[in-house]
C-alpha cells in the first residue's frame, strides 16, 4: 500500500514543472523581469509564427499574462508583461511545442506550473 501511494505521488508530482526566476532571466523592453504577483498565465510563443492578439483571446483574464517571445522581439502590449528569453532559458523550461500556456503559481520562493497546450 505504501509503495502504491509512493508511485502515485511521484506520478502526480512529475506532471508539474518548476519555474525558478532566480535561475532564468527574462528581458522586458528596458529591464529584467521580476515577478510581483503570485500567479501568472505564462505564454511562450514565437512572434514570427503566432499572432499574440489571437493567442491572448484564448487565455482567461483572471490573472496577469506573462508572454515570452522566442523570436526575441521586444514589444509593448497593454496589460501584458511582454518578455524575451534566450534559448537556454527555453530549453530549461522543457518546452517542446509552440505556443504553450501554463498557469504558474508561487509556492514558497519558486513558481510551479502545469503546462496546458493550445
URGI-V129238 format. One line per field, one symbol per residue. ss: DSSP state (H for helix, E for strand, L for the rest). phi: phi as a letter, one per 40 degrees, with the letter a starting at -180 (. if undefined). psi: psi as a letter, one per 40 degrees, with the letter a starting at -180 (. if undefined). A space follows every 10 residues. Layout:
ss: ???
phi: ???
psi: ???
This chain:
ss: LHHHHHHHHH HHHHLLEEEL LLLLLLELLL LELLLLLLEE EEEEELLLLL LHHHHHLLLL LLLEEEEEEL LLLLLLELLE EEEELLHHHH HHLLLLLLLE EEEEEEELLE EEEEEEEL
phi: .ccccccccc cccccbbbbb ccbbbbbccb accbcbbcba ccbbabccbb cccccccccd ccbcbbbbcc cgcbbbbcgb ccbbaccccc cccfcbbbcb bbcbbcbgcc bbabcbcc
psi: dddddddddd dddeeiihhh eeeihhhade ihhhheidii hhhhiheddi hddddedehi eeiihhhhhd efhhihiheh hhiiiidddd ddefheihih hhhihhhbdi iiihhhi.
